[in-house]
């Protein structure tokens, strides 16, 4: 009875590609969709795999006066429209710090884990299995031991990872965390998000690594009491040593920290819960991501997660009211440790498989409002803009300086098998984009740069927004999204928009941007004539089919 299934598995292992999976899924999904609706069963339902069409930008919400002056009050008014959709947390700019290196990121996490008293909350794609990752786990154990030995044993540790990536191989993220979970089961939680699109025959047949193309938990948020690090970096050794990313530390910003603690908790609630025996189970009354009805899971998860956003907005409104009262009494409006609240933090969430697309909508609005004279520095480790984003960049508007990985610093460079051709696919995508820029005569306005650094890889993402006539950025986006098809359509993503009037913070953001771009060269037509930019014909042919998986 087992021979046939095993032979099918071997066949899929041999011929599987993301493109084949897309075709297979579409056919299977149409066949089984009716059965699922009739019976309420999802055993064989295959959810849509390919990203939906993205022919034009989403409808954008506008507020009167949103394009006001560029002074202090005008800066606030210019971006206040974001508060119509997400919380707007006011914080002192002096509480926000830009980290610039993988080692700074790693040491900042270790130090804060060791001193945490109430909570450690970490959301990442996965936790690696090397000695550096083990040191992080050991820090958690020390913190839990210290808390248990003291009078105050309130420390709670919550980890959110992706199920497929965190379960890969015999030694994996789960096995790294099991000893802690077994020893501190009442104060340790490990949640493994499972995409609702990986189900039925697709889940049965698609092998490890390839099943990660279907959808992932991709949020990167690291929280220690009221300190929060937002990044695009995962919890793996290369991200601690020689993989360039971006990292922002918000110190003593309890409202923002509470939001991300609640957000990670909500995603964790709809995820599989790791048990001390390495099994997984769902929380009571939660829809199972691949055994339950797909639409029911998405609706339930969306409601659970968006409740965090709505609750935070109510809290923010209350805080704003209290702030106005203090101002009317002539009191200082500083944070916990004082300081002028001259900076706004807007949390942006994108989870399109669950029907949540706040980040996509706000990013499109930012690009739409970036008119002539403004400059946008945009960076992505994997350059694959959606059609909507590309149309906004190529349309008449701001100057763009786009930074992406050169082939040799692409994370897939030198990989074995098909994965080793992924950098070539990105070369092909970049060449097509550059050709579009030239055909439209936009070379003076849109510039493409490539990051170079020996023995490093490049994973930085986000943007810096310079208003017309300004020499420093007043806004940055930082977090997990790559502005590509995966980020918009397939994965769970989160980032923050920081809008600041604080000149020192603006200067640090400028330094961060310049540091990254100083290691880059600008792409020209001659770039793609170099021998190392040759792309095989079959890669060119399959790139349009698989780019929705990037």
C-alpha positions in Angstrom: 0.0 0.0 0.0 2.9 2.4 0.6 4.7 1.7 -2.7 2.6 4.0 -4.8 2.7 7.1 -2.5 6.5 6.7 -2.2 7.0 6.5 -5.9 4.9 9.6 -6.4 7.0 11.4 -3.8 10.2 10.4 -5.6 8.8 11.6 -8.9 7.9 15.0 -7.4 11.4 15.3 -5.8 12.9 14.8 -9.2 10.8 17.2 -11.3 9.4 19.7 -8.8 9.8 23.4 -9.6 7.8 26.3 -8.3 6.4 26.7 -11.8 5.2 23.1 -11.9 3.7 23.5 -8.5 1.7 26.5 -9.6 0.2 24.7 -12.6 -0.4 21.6 -10.5 -2.1 23.7 -7.8 -4.3 25.6 -10.1 -5.7 22.4 -11.8 -6.1 20.6 -8.5 -7.7 23.5 -6.8 -10.4 23.9 -9.4 -11.1 20.2 -9.2 -11.5 20.0 -5.5 -12.9 23.5 -4.6 -16.5 22.4 -5.2 -16.0 19.3 -3.1 -14.8 21.4 -0.2 -17.7 23.8 -0.4 -20.2 20.9 -0.4 -18.7 18.8 2.4 -16.8 21.4 4.4 -13.8 19.1 4.2 -10.3 20.3 3.2 -8.4 17.0 3.1 -7.8 17.3 -0.6 -8.3 21.0 -1.2 -5.4 22.7 -2.8 -5.4 26.5 -2.2 -4.4 28.8 -5.0 -0.6 29.0 -5.2 0.2 31.6 -7.8 0.0 35.2 -6.7 -3.1 37.0 -7.9 -2.9 39.5 -10.7 -1.5 42.8 -9.8 -2.3 45.0 -12.8 -2.7 48.3 -11.1 -2.2 50.1 -7.8 -4.9 49.7 -5.1 -7.4 52.5 -4.5 -5.7 55.1 -2.3 -7.2 57.0 0.6 -6.5 60.7 0.7 -7.1 63.3 3.4 -7.5 67.0 2.9 -4.3 68.8 3.5 -2.1 65.7 3.3 0.4 67.3 1.0 1.0 70.3 3.2 4.1 72.3 4.0 7.4 70.8 4.8 8.0 72.5 8.2 7.6 70.8 11.5 3.8 71.0 11.6 3.6 70.4 7.9 5.7 67.2 8.2 3.2 65.8 10.7 0.2 66.8 8.6 1.8 65.4 5.4 1.9 61.8 6.8 -0.9 61.9 9.3 -3.2 60.1 6.8 -1.5 56.9 7.8 -3.2 57.2 11.2 -6.5 56.7 9.5 -5.5 53.0 9.0 -3.0 52.1 11.7 -2.0 53.3 15.1 0.3 56.4 15.3 2.6 56.2 18.3 4.4 59.3 19.3 7.8 58.7 20.8 11.0 60.7 21.5 13.4 60.5 18.6 16.2 60.1 21.1 14.8 56.7 22.0 15.3 55.3 18.4 18.8 54.0 17.5 20.1 52.7 14.2 22.2 49.6 14.4 24.5 49.2 11.5 26.1 45.8 11.7 25.2 42.1 12.2 27.3 42.0 15.3 25.6 45.0 16.9 22.3 43.3 16.2 23.4 40.1 17.8 25.0 41.7 20.9 22.0 44.0 21.4 19.7 40.9 21.5 21.9 39.0 23.9 22.3 41.9 26.3 18.6 42.5 26.4 17.6 38.9 26.8 19.9 38.6 29.9 18.3 41.7 31.6 14.6 41.1 30.6 12.3 40.9 33.6 8.8 40.6 32.1 8.9 39.3 28.5 11.0 38.2 25.6 9.1 38.0 22.4 10.8 37.0 19.2 9.3 36.5 15.7 11.5 35.3 12.9 11.4 33.0 9.9 13.6 30.4 11.7 16.2 29.9 14.4 19.5 28.5 13.2 21.3 25.5 14.7 24.9 26.7 15.1 26.9 27.8 18.2 25.8 31.5 17.9 22.2 30.5 17.9 22.8 28.2 20.8 24.3 31.1 22.7 20.9 33.0 22.2 19.0 30.0 23.6 21.4 29.8 26.5 20.8 33.5 27.3 17.0 32.7 27.4 17.7 29.8 29.8 19.8 32.0 32.0 17.1 34.7 32.1 14.4 32.1 32.9 16.6 30.6 35.6 17.3 33.9 37.2 13.6 34.8 37.1 12.7 31.5 38.7 15.3 31.9 41.5 14.2 35.5 42.3 11.2 36.7 44.1 9.7 37.7 40.7 9.1 34.8 38.4 7.0 36.7 35.8 9.3 36.4 32.8 7.6 34.9 29.8 9.3 33.9 26.6 7.4 33.6 23.4 8.9 32.5 20.1 7.1 32.7 16.7 8.7 30.9 13.7 7.5 29.4 10.4 6.5 25.8 10.6 8.0 24.6 7.3 11.4 26.5 7.7 11.6 25.7 11.4 11.0 22.0 10.9 13.5 21.4 8.1 16.0 18.6 8.7 16.5 16.4 11.8 18.2 19.2 13.7 16.2 22.3 13.4 14.6 25.3 15.1 12.2 23.0 17.0 14.9 20.8 18.4 16.9 23.8 19.4 14.1 25.1 21.6 12.7 21.8 23.0 15.0 21.7 26.1 13.8 25.1 27.2 10.2 24.2 26.4 10.5 21.0 28.4 12.1 22.7 31.4 9.9 25.9 31.5 6.6 24.8 29.8 4.6 27.2 31.9 6.7 30.2 30.9 7.8 29.3 27.4 5.7 29.3 24.2 6.9 28.3 20.8 4.4 28.9 17.9 4.9 27.6 14.4 2.8 29.4 11.7 1.6 27.2 8.9 0.4 28.7 5.6 -3.2 27.8 4.8 -2.1 27.4 1.2 0.1 24.4 1.9 -2.6 21.7 2.2 -4.0 18.6 0.7 -2.0 16.8 -2.0 0.4 19.8 -2.2 1.4 19.3 1.4 1.8 15.6 0.9 3.9 15.6 -2.2 6.0 18.8 -2.2 9.4 18.2 -0.5 11.1 20.2 2.2 12.7 23.5 1.1 10.4 23.6 -1.9 7.3 23.8 0.3 8.6 27.1 1.6 7.9 28.7 -1.7 4.1 28.6 -0.9 4.0 30.9 2.0 5.9 31.7 5.2 5.8 33.6 8.5 8.4 36.3 7.6 8.0 38.9 10.4 11.2 39.9 12.1 10.5 41.5 15.5 12.6 41.1 18.7 11.1 42.4 21.9 12.6 42.6 25.4 10.4 44.2 28.0 9.8 47.7 26.4 12.7 47.6 24.0 12.0 46.5 20.4 14.3 45.7 17.5 12.6 45.7 14.1 14.7 44.2 11.3 14.7 42.1 8.2 17.3 39.7 9.8 16.6 36.2 10.8 18.0 34.3 13.9 20.8 32.6 12.1 24.6 32.8 12.2 25.1 34.6 8.9 22.8 37.3 10.0 25.0 37.8 13.1 28.3 37.9 11.2 28.5 38.7 7.5 24.9 39.2 6.1 24.1 42.9 5.8 20.6 43.9 6.9 18.9 46.8 8.6 18.0 47.1 12.3 16.4 49.8 14.3 16.2 49.7 18.1 13.3 51.5 19.9 14.2 51.8 23.6 11.6 52.3 26.3 8.8 52.7 23.7 6.2 50.7 25.6 3.2 51.4 23.3 5.0 50.2 20.2 6.4 47.2 22.2 2.9 46.3 23.4 1.6 46.4 19.8 4.2 44.0 18.5 3.9 41.8 21.5 0.1 41.6 20.8 0.7 41.1 17.1 3.1 38.3 17.5 0.8 36.8 20.1 -2.1 36.9 17.8 -0.2 35.2 14.9 1.0 32.7 17.5 -2.6 32.0 18.6 -3.6 30.9 15.0 -0.4 28.9 14.7 0.6 25.4 15.7 1.9 25.1 19.2 5.1 23.1 19.8 4.7 20.6 22.6 7.5 19.3 24.9 7.5 15.9 23.0 8.1 17.8 19.7 4.5 17.3 18.5 2.3 20.2 17.5 -1.3 21.1 18.3 -3.7 24.0 17.8 -5.1 26.1 20.6 -8.7 25.3 21.6 -11.4 26.8 19.3 -8.8 27.8 16.6 -9.3 26.7 13.0 -6.6 24.3 11.8 -4.5 25.9 9.0 -4.4 22.9 6.7 -7.0 20.5 8.1 -9.7 23.0 8.5 -11.6 24.9 5.8 -9.2 27.4 4.2 -11.6 30.3 4.1 -12.7 29.7 7.7 -9.0 29.7 8.8 -8.3 32.9 6.9 -11.4 34.7 8.2 -10.7 33.7 11.8 -7.0 34.6 11.6 -7.8 37.9 10.0 -10.3 38.8 12.7 -7.9 37.8 15.4 -5.0 39.8 14.0 -6.9 42.9 13.0 -8.3 43.1 16.5 -4.8 43.9 17.6 -4.7 46.8 15.2 -8.1 48.2 16.2 -7.3 47.8 19.9 -4.0 49.6 19.5 -5.7 52.4 17.6 -8.1 52.9 20.5 -5.2 52.9 23.0 -3.4 55.4 20.8 -6.5 57.6 20.7 -6.7 57.5 24.5 -3.0 58.3 24.7 -3.5 61.2 22.3 -6.3 62.6 24.4 -4.2 62.4 27.6 -1.3 64.1 25.8 -3.6 67.0 24.8 -4.7 67.3 28.4 -1.1 67.5 29.6 -0.3 70.1 27.0 -3.4 72.2 28.0 -2.1 72.2 31.5 1.4 73.2 30.4 2.9 69.9 31.3 5.8 68.3 29.4 4.8 65.6 26.9 7.9 63.5 27.1 8.1 59.8 27.3 8.9 57.6 30.3 12.3 59.2 30.6 11.4 62.6 29.2 12.3 63.9 25.8 10.4 65.6 23.1 7.9 63.4 21.3 9.0 64.5 17.9 8.7 61.2 16.1 5.8 59.0 14.9 5.9 55.2 14.5 3.3 53.6 12.3 3.2 49.8 12.4 2.3 48.3 9.0 1.1 44.7 8.5 0.8 42.7 5.2 -0.8 39.2 5.3 -2.6 38.9 2.0 -3.3 35.1 2.4 -5.4 36.2 5.4 -6.9 39.2 3.6 -4.7 41.9 5.3 -2.9 44.3 3.0 -2.3 47.5 5.0 1.4 47.7 4.2 0.8 47.3 0.5 -1.8 50.1 0.5 0.3 52.5 2.5 3.5 51.8 0.5 1.6 52.5 -2.7 0.3 55.8 -1.3 3.9 56.8 -0.2 5.2 56.1 -3.7 2.2 57.9 -5.3 2.7 61.1 -3.1 6.5 61.1 -3.8 6.3 63.9 -6.4 8.9 65.6 -8.5 11.8 67.0 -6.4 11.5 64.3 -3.7 14.1 61.5 -3.6 13.4 57.9 -2.5 16.2 55.5 -1.7 14.7 52.0 -1.9 16.6 48.8 -1.1 15.8 45.1 -1.4 17.9 42.1 -1.1 15.8 40.4 -3.7 14.7 42.9 -6.4 11.4 41.9 -7.9 9.0 44.8 -7.7 5.3 44.0 -8.1 3.7 45.5 -11.2 1.9 48.1 -9.0 5.1 49.3 -7.4 7.0 49.2 -10.7 4.3 51.4 -12.4 4.6 53.9 -9.6 8.4 54.0 -9.7 8.5 54.3 -13.5 5.7 56.9 -13.6 6.6 60.6 -13.5 7.4 61.5 -9.9 10.3 61.4 -7.4 13.9 60.5 -8.1 14.6 56.9 -7.2 17.9 55.3 -6.2 17.2 51.6 -6.0 19.8 49.3 -4.3 19.8 45.5 -4.7 22.3 42.7 -4.3 24.9 42.1 -7.0 25.0 38.4 -8.0 27.9 37.6 -5.8 26.3 38.9 -2.6 22.9 37.3 -3.4 22.1 34.8 -0.6 21.7 32.0 -3.2 25.0 32.6 -4.9 26.9 29.3 -5.2 24.0 27.2 -4.0 23.7 23.7 -5.4 21.1 22.6 -8.0 18.3 24.9 -9.2 18.8 27.3 -6.3 22.2 28.2 -7.7 20.4 29.7 -10.7 18.3 32.1 -8.6 20.9 34.9 -8.8 20.8 34.6 -12.6 17.0 35.0 -12.5 17.4 38.2 -10.5 19.9 39.4 -13.1 17.3 38.8 -15.8 14.6 40.7 -13.7 17.0 43.6 -13.1 17.9 43.8 -16.8 14.2 43.9 -17.8 13.6 46.7 -15.3 16.6 48.7 -16.5 15.4 48.2 -20.1 12.0 49.6 -19.1 13.7 52.6 -17.5 15.7 53.3 -20.7 12.7 52.8 -23.0 10.7 55.3 -21.0 13.6 57.7 -21.0 13.7 57.8 -17.2 17.5 57.3 -16.8 18.0 60.7 -15.1 15.3 60.0 -12.6 15.5 56.2 -11.8 18.9 54.7 -10.9 19.6 51.1 -10.1 22.6 50.2 -7.9 24.2 46.9 -6.9 25.7 46.2 -3.5 29.2 44.7 -3.4 31.2 43.4 -0.4 33.7 40.5 -0.4 32.6 37.5 1.6 29.3 39.1 2.6 25.7 38.7 1.5 23.1 41.4 1.2 19.6 41.3 2.8 18.8 44.9 3.6 15.3 46.2 2.7 13.3 49.4 3.2 13.3 53.0 2.0 14.4 56.5 3.0 12.2 59.4 1.9 13.7 62.8 1.2 11.3 65.7 0.8 12.0 68.2 -2.0 14.8 70.6 -0.9 15.8 68.5 2.1 19.2 67.0 2.7 18.1 64.4 5.3 15.3 61.8 5.2 12.2 62.5 7.3 10.7 59.0 6.8 12.0 55.5 6.6 10.3 52.1 6.2 12.1 49.2 7.9 11.1 45.6 8.5 10.6 42.3 6.7 9.0 43.2 3.3 11.1 43.1 0.1 8.6 45.1 -2.1 8.3 41.9 -4.2 5.6 39.4 -5.1 6.3 37.1 -2.1 6.1 40.0 0.4 2.8 41.4 -1.0 1.0 38.2 -1.9 2.3 35.2 -0.1 4.0 35.7 3.3 3.2 37.3 6.6 5.1 40.6 6.8 5.4 43.6 9.2 7.4 46.8 9.2 7.3 50.2 10.7 7.1 53.7 9.1 9.2 56.1 11.2 8.4 59.8 10.5 10.7 62.1 12.5 11.4 65.8 13.0 14.3 64.9 15.2 17.4 66.2 13.3 19.8 63.8 15.1 17.7 60.8 14.1 17.4 62.1 10.6 21.2 62.4 10.4 21.6 58.8 11.7 19.1 57.6 9.0 21.1 59.5 6.4 24.3 57.9 7.6 22.7 54.4 7.4 21.5 55.0 3.9 24.9 56.4 2.7 26.8 53.6 4.4 24.9 51.0 2.3 25.1 52.9 -1.0 28.8 53.7 -0.6 29.4 50.0 -1.2 27.5 50.0 -4.4 28.0 50.7 -8.1 25.4 52.1 -10.5 24.0 49.8 -13.1 24.4 50.8 -16.8 23.9 49.1 -20.1 27.5 47.8 -20.0 26.8 46.0 -16.7 24.7 43.4 -18.4 27.4 42.8 -21.1 29.8 41.5 -18.6 30.6 37.7 -18.8 29.3 37.0 -15.3 25.9 38.5 -16.3 25.2 35.9 -18.9 21.8 34.3 -18.2 21.0 30.8 -19.6 18.1 30.6 -22.0 16.1 28.2 -19.8 16.5 30.6 -16.9 15.0 33.4 -19.0 12.2 31.2 -20.0 11.2 30.1 -16.5 11.7 33.4 -14.7 8.3 34.8 -15.7 6.7 31.6 -14.4 8.5 31.5 -11.0 8.9 35.2 -10.2 5.7 35.1 -8.2 7.7 32.9 -5.7 10.4 35.4 -5.2 
